[in-house]
């Protein structure tokens, strides 16, 4: 489940149904887990014991906590990337005009230019 969140920088929800192979294998994986654990003949053959409801919900809880934490970290990451991209945009405007990167007047003109485009 957390692999769904790790495969992109943006929120997973917008891209949930874009990879049909991933969704197909996710359903297959969950189906096989259910068969291996809860079909008595298969679980006896494999020597597995079914999870109690408490253990099942405990494992699901921590999977969703990890999933949620990853989404929160991605929000912070996107905020930092936005700051960095704005600063790099200011530098690019200054250099594009042939000005030194530390020129304060160029900084003001570059900021006005960037703000007018946003």
Protein Blocks (a to p, Z undefined) as FASTA:
>chain_A
ZZmmmmpfbdfklmmmmmmmlmmmmmmmmmmmmmmmmmmklmmmnopacddfklmmmmmm
mmmmmmmmmmmmmmmmmmmmmmmmmmmmmmmmmmmnopafklmklmmmmmmmmmmmZZ
